[in-house]
Amino acid sequence: MAVDLDEATRKAFEQLGRTYHTYGDGWSTRVQGELAAGRTIPPAAVATLRRSALISYRVGELHAAVGQLSEPVLNVGELWADEAMADGRWTALLAHAATATTARPGARWEKTARALIEDTGAGPDALREAVTGWLAFVDRPRTLPLTDTWYENQLDPYNANALRGLAWLLPLLPAHPGIPRALGRLVETCLRKIPGLGPRNPKLANAGVVSLSRTEGEAALAELARLASRVTFKGTLKIIDTALEARAEALGLSREEIEELAVPAYGLTEPGRAEFPFGEATALLEVRGPKAVLSWRNAAGKAVKGVPAAVRQDHAEELKELKAAVKDLDKMLSAQAERLDRQFLARRTWTYGVWRARYLDHPLVATLARRLVWTVAGTPAVYDGTDLRGIAGDPLCPAADAEVRLWHPIGREAAEVAAVRDRLEGLGITQPFKQAHREVYPLTDAERNTGRYSNRFAGHILRQHQFHALAAARGWRNKLRLAVDDSVPPAVRELAQWGLRAEYWIEGEDSGDHYGDTTGSGSHLRLSTDQVRFYPIDAPQNRAHCGGGGYTMYLRDGRDPVEPLPLTEIPELVLSEVLRDVDLFVGVASVGNDPTWSDGGPEGRFREYWTSYGFGELSQGAETRRALLERLVPRLAIAGRCTLDGRFLHVKGELRTYKIHLGSGNILMEPNDQYLCIVPKAGDSPDAGYLPYEGDRTLAVILSKAVLLAKDTEITDPTITSQIRGR
């Protein structure tokens, strides 16, 4: 019979259970003594001791004691683990899952797992529901708070092993769409960044990918293809790429083909539309722009608000699966838009017959492809609602082997670009990303003079972590600049299809104020920017100190230095797309975009830069925005109060006239150009009518500010009215 702990020991163990780990401090002897006396160690303390044995230093003496702690089967304190242990049917499986300490399951581990699945007697469906349900709780907050809050968002390493084992279990069960869905969500959850730490648990994310690669069926392949478009963490992305390459080789296809064929229809029976009967009611699934929308009709075919009660009562499982499929569809839409946006540099071409089946007529991909411009046998073409036609509306009769490409405005005649834009506007097509209005970056005279590098985007101050995330999303490799004595390469985008490597030279911005310039983990808050260069893809790597000091080429094995390539030798499409990426990095991550930095930031160091960027000459992206506003503003309800002049949208309110900068969205008030600080709210996007493309956050901010300021007497926010009225 278990014996209660004395009060002092109980309090000591309770305090221990609130910590993430310990360095030992005699706990081994104490634990063994309590166990020998028949006393039970509290579960929270067991969790700390297990974690300590896995991750702390100088804990060799703990291993013997921890080996005697078999209960509870998982560490308490995480919601998923608490839920799993609450159902006693799975104890043996959970114990086996916790032994998953290697990168992949071995034959012996898998054999034991199969036997335990058989022995549970609950059936594979019940096990699948349980495991996928637990995995859905992995991103929930801890149920047992810790005294050191820095560890609150980290996964318990002992439980992480068990989660890896549970992920390994799922491919052993009968195929079900819920399995790839749960594994994909686990991967994304574990790669989510924790400030000061990085990805939450890459090892567990890798286990999710391994399990997906071992899961049979189209749904698993589709999830791998989706993750390939979304994951930026290099180690996990490499495992995804390997899995897709293996699938492609097994099927005798290219990697590009496997990604195209992996896109599921999600029940859509025609492009962007499907109906699902639920008794006498019908669910209508429609893709509208970037989102899937679910609506309902009753037995008479009349639209009703919300899910009918009979459907909730009699078709609960089918309804649950449909709602999950809608969420999957939304994620896939986003992933496919990103994949298509990358095709400009992929040099991808199709024969017309193949392209039509995989793109124009595919139930899901067609919702994107039919809003883009293509060239068929060299002729620009757009889908007009009934078929693919030339820009002038003339019918096309291409041969099945005619070459199809994604149209790009670089190098096109101005008349053709204008005709394409007019045609899209006439058809009311909103593109999923900028194509017809895509910024182009031809070589400038200044770049011809510098010859081998571009200074077009030098001299900017960027928020490092925002830049880092954007770079990864656009396919660039970058390392965070830390306040340490180390050297790192520049931000790099490798263009394998072109045999080129693009570099953006950056360095940590360091004023000497360590605490003001860095995060708690020692990474620089801001970067300063320099040149853009191009090299052969296999050229030796350039490196520079994290805090700056200039780049030098890192030479080894007797290699000779390689000069950057002349910009005149870079294909115009490559130059344009690379500079467009860099313009995006600056346009989004510049501190000049922060409306609260009118004082110049820390100690006013960036006042001159903030002013010059926030109200200066327009970038190419801002020029594109200006051209669009010239067509858009006359259609607005506030058109009579708005005029475009140079770099600004002028808005005449009742109290003041305002100038909104078309690059930064910052505002000056006439007559003396007094700065007006308005911090936009997330989701600010007034109804501006037709827009030719999605995704321009700054355009939405400018429009929302214009609508607000045109009716400045109706503004109630005191932080704004006090600035306008001067009090």
N, C-alpha and C positions, 0 to 999 in steps of 0.2 A: 504494500500500500504506500502511495506517495506521501511524503512528509512535507508540511508547509515550511517555507523559508522563514528564517527569523527576520524581524523588521529591518534591521540594518542591511542585511543581505538583499532583501526584497527591494529596498530603495536603491541600492547600488546597481542591481540588475535593471531596475526601471530606468535609471539614468543612462545606463549603457545602451538600452534599447532605443533611446532617442538620438543616438549618434549614428553616423553613417559607417564608421569603422574605428578600430582601435589598434594601437601598435603592440598590444599584448598586455603589458603591465601586470603580469601575474595572473591573468584570467584563466590560463590553462590549468594551473594547479587548483584554483578556486572552483572551476567548473567540474573538474574530475572529483574533487572532494565532495561537492554537493550531490553529484550523481551517485557516488559510492554510498552516500548516506540515504539514498532513496528519494532525494528531493528533485523536483522538476524545474528545469531552467525555463523562465518565462519566454514565450514565443518571440517577442520583440528583441530580447537579448540574444536568442539563438540566431535571429536574422543578422544582427550586428557581427556576431562571432563568425558566421559563415562568410559574410562579405569581407571581413578582415582577413580571413584565411586565404581569400582569393586575390585581394588587391593590395594589402598593406605590406610594408617591409618589416623585417625582423620579427616574423610571426611563426617561425618554424615550430615553436613549442605549442602553438594553437592547433596545428593540424591533427594531432592525436586526440585532443579534446573534441574538436569539431566532428571528427569521425564517429564519435559516440552519440551525436545529436541527430537522431533519425526523425524526430518529430518537432514541429509539424513538417509535412512533406515539402512545402514551399515556404518561403519567407513571407511573413505577414507584412502588411503596410502598403501593398499595391492592390487596387480594386480587382484586377483580373485574377490575381492569386487568391484573394479572399473569396471571390465567387467560385473559383475552381475547387477550393478545399471544402466549400460548404456542401458540395454534392459528393457523398462518400463513394459513389460508384467508380470514380476515376483515380483513386488513390494510388494504385499500383502503376497505372500508366503515367501519372504525374511524377512518381518517383523515378521511373525509367527515363522520362523526358529530361529530368534534371541531370542525367549523366551525359547529355549531349554537349561535350566539351571540345569536339573537333570541328573542322570546317565543313565536313560532309559526313553523312551517316555511313558507318561501316556495315559489312554484311552481317556480322554478329548482332550489332545494335538493331538492325532492321528485322532480323529473324525474331528476336525477343519482342520487338514492338508488334509484329504480326500476331504472335502468340497471345500477347496481352489483349489485343483488340478482340480476338476470338473469345478470350476468357471473361471479358466484361459481361457478356450476355445481353448488353443493352442494345446492340445492333449498330451498324455503321452510320445510319442516319442520325441517331441520337448523339453519337460521338462527334460527328461533323458539326451538328448544331451547337454542341457544347464548346468545341474548340474554336470555331469561328466566332462564337459569342464572346469567349474570353479574349480573343485577339482584338475584338472591337473596343475593349476596355483598356488597351495598353497605353493609350494617350491620355487617360484620365489622371487627375491629381492623386497624390498619395493619400491613403486613408489614415496613415500614422505619420503626422508631421515630425520633422527632424529638427534638432536644435541648430544645426548648420544648414541654413536654407539654400546654400550654394548647390547642395546635392538633391534638392527637391525634385528637379526635373530630370534627373538621371535615373536610368533603369537599374534596379537591384541586379548586380552581376550574377548572383546565384539564380534568381528567377529568370534572368536573360538566357541562361543555359537551358532552363526548362522550356522557355518560349521557343528556343531553337529546336528543341526536341519535338514540341507540338507542331511546329511548321513542318518538320520532317515526317510527322505522322500523316498529314493531310494527303500527300500523293499516294498513300497506301489504301485510301478509301475509294469507293466508287466515284466516278466523275460527277461533278455537280458544279453549276456556275458560281455557287457561293464560295467554293474553295479558291479559285484564282482571284476572286474579288477580295477575299480576306487577306490573302498573301500579298496582293498589290498594295492594299492599305497598310499592312504591316511594314512593307519596304518604305513607303513614303513617311510613315510615322517615325521610323527609326532613323531616317535621313534628315528629319526636320532639325534645323540649327538651334542650338542652345547658346545664348550669348556667352562669350568667354570660353566656350567648350568646343563648339563645332557640332557636327552631326550627332544625334542623340545616341545611337548605337549602330555603327556601320556593320559590325559582325553579325548582328541579328538581321539587318537589312540584307546582307549577303546570303544568309540562310533562307530568307524568304525567296530570293531569286533562284537559289539552288532548288528549292522545292517546286517553284514554278516550272523550272526546266525539266523536272521529273514528273510533272503532272500532264496526263494525256488530255487531248481534246483541243478544239479551236479556241475555247475561252482562255485557256492558259497561254496559248501562243499570242492571242490578242493582248493579254495583259503584259506580256513581255515586250511586245511591240510598243504598247503605250508607254511603258516605263522607259524604253529606249529614247523616247522623245522628251521625257520629263526629268529623268535623273541626271544630275550634274556631278555627283561625287565620283571621282575617278575610279576608285577601287570597285565600287558596285557596278558602275557602268561597264567596266571591263568584263565582269561576269555576265552581265546581260548580253553584251556583244558576242561573247563566246557561245552563249546558249543559242542566240539567234543564228549565228554562223553554223553551228552544228545542225540546227533544224533545216537551214537552207541547203547544206551539203547533203543531208539525208534525203531531201526531196528533189535534189538536182536543180535548185534554183539559186538565184543571186540573193544577196542580203536585201537589196532594194525590193526585189520581188516578194520575198517572204514578208516584209513589212506591209506591202500593199495587200497581199492576199490574207493577212492576219486580221484585217479590220472586219469585225462582225457587223451584222445588220441590226442586232438588238430587237428583232421582231418587226422592223420596218418592212412593209410589203411593197412600198414604192418610195422614191426619194423623199425623205423627210416626213413620212406619214405612215401611220398604222392604226388599226382599230382592234380592240380586244373585247370580246363579249364576256360579261360577268352576269350570268342569269339573264334578266330582262334589261339590264343596264349595259352601256357600252362605254369603254374608255377610249378616248381619242388621243393618240400620241403624235405631236407635231414638233418638228425642229423649226424654231423661229430664231434666225440669226445664230448667236453663239449658245443658245440654250434649248433644251428639250422641255416642252410644255405638255402637261397632262390635263385633259378636261374630260367632263362626263356628260352623258346624255341618258335620259330615262327611256322606258319602253316605247314611248311615243316619239322618240327621236328629238325631244326638246332638251336644250342645254340646261344643266343644273349646276348649282354651286357646290363644290366639295364632293366627297365620295358618298354615294348613296348608302344609307344605313344597312340595307340588305346586303350590299357588297361587303361592308365591314364585318357583318355577322356571318354570312354564309361562304365567303371566299377570302378569308383572312390571309391564308398562306399565299394564294395567287396574287393578292394585292401587295403583300410584302415583297414578293419577287419582282413584280412590275415596278414598284417604287425604287427598288435597288437597281433594276436595269436602267431606269431613267437617270439615276445618278451616274452609273457607269457610262451611259451615252454622253452625258455632259462632259465627263473627263476625257472621253475619247475624242469628242469634237475639238476640245482645246488642244489635245495632243496632235491631232491630224492637221489642224491649222498651223501649228508650229512646224510640223514636218514639211508641209507644203511651202511654208515661208523659207525653209532651208534649201528648197530645190533650185533656187536661182544659182547657187554656187555648186550644186551637185552635178551639173552637166548631164542631167537625166533627160533622156528622150524615150519615146514610146512609138510603137506603130499604132495607127489610128484604131484598129480593131481591139487591141489589148487595152489601150488607154480608155476607150469608150466603156468597156466592161468594168474596168477597175476604178474609174473616176466618174465619168459623166452619168453613168446609169447605176452606179453603186448606191444602195439605199441610204447609206450614211454619208459617204465621201462626196456624193453628188451635191449635198447641201452646201458644200464648200466649193467644189469644182465648178458648179454652175454659176458661181458669183465671181469667177476669175476670168482672165483673158488668156487665151492660148494661141499658139501659131500652129496651123495645120498646113503642112507642105509650104511653110513660109508665109502663109496668109493669116493675119490676126483675126481671131474669131471669138464670139461671145454667145452664150446660151440665152435665147430671147424669151424663154418661157415655154417654147414648143420644140425648138431644135437649135443646133449649133449653126450660127450664121456669121457671115462676114460683118465687118464693122458698119458697113452701109446697109446691112439687112439682107444682102444677097445670099441665096442658098449656096451651101457647099455640098459637093458630091465627092468626098475624098475616097481614094482607094484604101483598102484595108491595111496596106503596108505604108501609107503616107506617114511621114514623120511628124510627131507632135512634141511641142516644147511649151514651157511656161513663158509667156510674154514678159519682157522687161523693157522699161522705157529708155534705158541707156543706149545711145547710138541710134535711136529712132528719130525720124523727122518730127519737127514740132507739130506739123499739121496732123500727123498720124496720132501723136499723143493726145492732142486736143480732140480729135475725132473719137478716140477710145473713151475719153472722159465724158464727152457729150453723149455717146451711145449708152454708157452705163447709167448716166443721170436720166436719160430718156426712158430707160427700162426700170428706173427706180431701184437699181442694184446697190446694196451696201456690201462692199467687199470685206472678207474676214480679216484682212490685213492690208496695209498700203501696197498696192500694185500699180494701178493706173496713176495714182498721185504719189508714187514712190519718189523719194528724193534721189537725185543723181549727183555724182561728184566727179565731174571731169577734171582733168589735170589743170591746175592754175599756173599763171606765169611765175608766181613765187615758187611753186614746186618744180617748175622747169629750171629755175635758177639754183635752188638747193640741190637738185639733181637726184640724190639718192635717199632723201628723206622728206617727210612732210611735217611742217610746223603748224599746220592748220589748227590743230587742237592741243597745242602746247600752252603752258602758262595758266592752266586752270587748277582750281582747288576742289577736289571731289571728296565726298563722304566715302571712306574706304569700304565699309561693309556693304553699302548700297551698290557701289561699283562692282564689288566682288560678286555679288548675287547676279547682277545684270550680265556681267562677263560670262559667268557660267551658263546662264540661260541662252546666250547667243553663241555658245560653242567655243568660248575662249578658255584657256587654262591660265590660272593665276594663283599666286600664293599671297596670303595676307602678309603685309609688312609689319613685323614685330619690332619692338624697341630692344633689339638684341644685336650682338656682334655677329652678324651672319650676312651672307650674300644670297640673292635670289634672282631668277630670270625675270624678264619683263612679262607683261600679259601677252599671251601668244595664242594665235589662231592658226592651226595647221590646216592647209588646204591641199589634201592629198591628191585630189583629182587634177590639180594644177601644178603640183610639185613645188608649192610655195609655202612659206611661213611668214605670217604677218606679226609684227611686234608693236606694242604700244608701250613706250618707255614711261615708267612712273616711279615715284619714290615716296617714302613716308615723309609727311610734313612735320617738321620737328623744330619748335622754337626754343627748345631748352627747358620748357616747362613739362616735365615728364607726366605729372598727374593731369595736366590740362590737355595734353596731346594724345594720351593713350587711354585705353580701356583698362578695367581691373585686371584683365589677363595679359596686358602688355602689348596689345596690338594698336597701331596708330589709328587715330580717329579719322584722319584726313590724309589725302595723297596730293602731291603736285604732279602735273603731267608734262610730258615732253614730246619727243618725236614719234612718228609712225614710220616703220621701216619694213622692207620685204627682203627675205633671204631665200635661197634654195632650201627646201624642206629639210635636207640632211646637213645643213651648215652647222658648225659648232655653235654652242649655246652662248649667248651673252648673259652676263650676270652683273649685278651691282649691289652695293651694300644696302641693307634695308632702309637706312636713314639717308641714302643718297650718296653722291660722290662720283657719279658717272659710270656708264656701262663699259665693260671690257669683255672681249671674247674669251671664253674658257677653253683653252687648248690642251689636249692630252694626246697620248699615243703618237706624238710627232706630227700632228695635223697642222696645216697652215691656216692662217686667218682667212676669212672669206669676206669680201666687201659686200655691203648691201647692194641690191639690184637697182639699176636706174629706174626711176618711176615711169619713164617713157616705155620701158619694156614690160610693165605690168599690164595685163589685159584690162581694158577699161571696165568690164563688168566686175572683176576682182577688186580693182581699186575703189570703185564706187561702193560696193557692198561692204568692204572693210571700213572705209571712211564713214559710211552710214552707221555702222556699229559704234564707232568711236564717237560720232556726233550724238548718238543715243546715250552713251555713257555720260557724256558731259551734260547733255540736256536734262537728264534725270537726276544725276548724282551731284551736280555742282552745288556748292553752298550758296551760290548766287540765286538759286531757286527758293531759298528759305525766306519767307516773308518776315520772319522774326529777327533776321540778321541785319537789320538796317544800321545797327550800331557797330557792325563789322566783326561780330563774333568775339571770341576771347580776347580781351584787352584791345579790341578794335583793330586787330592785326589785318583783317581782311576787308576793311571798309572800302578801300579803293577798288579791290577786285569785285566786291559785291555790287558796288555802284556801276562799274563798267560792264559787268555781265548782266545785271538785272535790268539795265536800261540802254545797253549798247547796241551795236550792229547785230542784225539778225543772222542766225546760222541758216544753213540750207533747210533744215527741218522747219525752222520758224518761217522762212520764206514760203515754204509749201503751205503752211498754216495760213499765212496771209492771203495767198492766192485763193484758198478755199473760202476764207471769210469774205472776200470780195463778192463771191457768188451767194454766200449763205446769209449775210447780214440783211440784205434787202427783203428776205422772206420772214424775218423775225417780227414778232409783235411790237418790239421796241425799235424797229428799223428807223423810225423818224427821229430817234434820239442818238443814233450811232453814225459815226463816220470813221473811215480808215484813212490814216495819214502817216506815211512812212512806217516807223516801227511800232505805232500805237493804234489801238482801237479807242477812239474818243467817245465817251458816253456823257450825254447832257442830262444831269439830274435836276431836281427842283432846287437843290441847295448849292450844288457845285457841278463843275464839269471835270470828268475824270479821264485819265490816260492810262490804258491797260497795255503793258508791254507784251508784244506778241510772242516773245521768246520765253520769258520767265513768268509772265502773268502778274508781275508786280505792278503797283498802281501809284500814279502821281496825281495830285489834285491841283487844278488851276485855281487862282492865277499865279501862284508862286511855286509850283511844282513841289508842294509838300507831300511827303510820303504817307500813304495810307496802308496800314497793315491789316490785311484780312487773311486769316488762316482758313483755307478751304476745308470743308468737312468731307469725310470719305463718302463717295457716292454722289457728290454734287454733279448733276448733269441735267440741265433743264431740257425741256422738249424743244429742240431746235429744228424739228422737221427732218427732212431727208439729210442724211450724212453719207458720203460716198465710201467711207471705210470705218472700221471699228478700231478702238484701242488707243486713241490720242487723249491721254489724261489731261494734258495742258490745255487742249482745245476746250474740253469740258469745263475746266476751271475758269478760263477766260469768259466763256458764255455765261456761266453761273454768276460770275462777278458783274458782268454787264447787266444781266437781268436784275440783280439786286440793286445796283447803283442807279439804274434808270428810275427807280422808285425809292430814292433815298429818304424821302419823308416817311416812308413806311417801315424803315429799319428800326428795330427795337433793341438790338444788341448794344449795350452801353459801351463796350470796348470799341465799337465802330462809330457810334454816334458821337462820342466824345472827341474823336479825331476829326470827324467831318465838321462839327460845330465849333471846334477849337476850345473845348473846355473839359 
